[in-house]
Amino acid sequence: MNTIKGSCLCGGIHYSSHLAPLTTAVCHCSDCQKQSGSAFSVNVLVPAEGFLVEGASLGCYAKPGGSGLPVKRYFCTSCGSALYSEVAAMPGVMAVKAGTLAQPASATPKLHLWCASAQPWVAIDRALPCFEQAPTE
């Protein structure tokens, strides 16, 4: 996967990046659980520099993350799709929700974050790097 493209459920917002993704992470934090309405969120991390968003109905909700720094979560105000996040603790990186990709099958997870918050019934692939919270480096 060298570039990414995706959209919200209603098609009102489209995004793309011409830069290759950095990695794909599964986040088990309680905020991602709430935002996704599921047990975790799969996020493709891409450089902010090449990330382009088009559409008029983009909303944002911000609150402190586990680091105490803000996490801005962007969504479509028409259909409610969670699209991507900006995490102040990871400057220059966008966390794109893998389910919104045009080709979501290309987003194979490479690591797990916030495993301490994972639901007990979720099977975590321990062959991948797993962090009880977020990595500090």
N, C-alpha and C positions, 0 to 999 in steps of 0.2 A: 504494500500500500504506500505509494509515493505521494499521492495527493488525496484529499478527502472532499466530499460534497455531501450535503444532507439538507433536510428540511423538517419543518414541524408537520403535524398530522394533517392540517388543513392546507398546507402548501403556501401559506401567506408569508413565511419567512424561509429564506434559503441561506446557507452558509457554504463557504469553501475555504480551502487552504492549498496553496501551491507548494508548500513545504511539507516534507515528510513528517509523519507523527514521531514523537519521541518514544512513547511506550503506550501500553494500554493497562490500566489499573482498575481493579475491582475494589470499591470503597464500601466498607461495612459500617461507617459511622451512622449514628442515629439521625443526623440531619439528612444524609443521602437516603436513608430508609424512608423518612417522611416525604421527601421530595419525590422519590420515585414511586412511592406507594407499594414498595416491594422490600425485600430483605437486603438489597444492596444496589449499587449503581455501578455500571461499567462505563469507564471514562477513557476516551482517547485523548492523550495529552499532546497538544500541538503548539508550536511556537506562535505567540500572539502576533508577531510581526507579519506573517502571511495570512492571517485569518480575516476573512471578509464576510460581513453579514448584510443581507438585503431584505427589506420588508418593513412595513410601517407599524406592525402591532407587537413590537418587542417590549416586554416588561422586565423589571429587575426587582429582586428581593435580596436585601443584604443583611447579614448578621455575623457576629464573630464566630469563627470556626474553632476547632480544638486548640489552635495556637494562640487564640485570643485576637488574632488579626481578622479583618473582614473577609468574608466569602460572598461574592456577588453571584447570584443565580439568575440566569436569564431564561425567559420563557415566552411563548406566544400568548398574547392576551386574548386572542380569538379562540384557540382550541385548547390552550393550557399545557401544551407540550413543553417539558423541560428540555432545553437545548444545550446549554453550556454554562460553565462557571468560570469566574476569575477568582483565584485564591491568592490573597495578598502574600501568603507564606511561600508561594511559588511564582515570583514575579516573572513576567514575560512568557507565561504559559497559559493556555486555555484548556479547560477540561471539558471536552465535547461528549455529550451523552451518546454512547455507541448505538443505541436503538434508533436514533434519528439519522444515522448515516444512510446514504443511498445504497451502500453495500455493507451492512452491519456484520456479515459473516467474516469480513476481513479484519475485524477487531478482536484478535485472539488475546486474552488476558496474559500479562507477563508478571504481575505481582498483585498482592492483596494488601490493603491498608485497613487500619482500624479493626483488626481481627478480634480485639477484646470486646467490641460491640456487636460482633456477628451473632445472628440468631443461632441457637443451638442446633437447629435442624438443617442448617446450611452446610453442605459438604465443601470444604475448602481444599483445593489442591495444594497440599503441603510440599509438593515438589517445586513449586514456585516460591520466590521470596515472599514471606509473610511478616508483616509488621503489626505489633499489638496496637500501635497508634500510627502516627505518620512518621516516616523516616526523618531524621534530623539533618541528613546530608543529601 
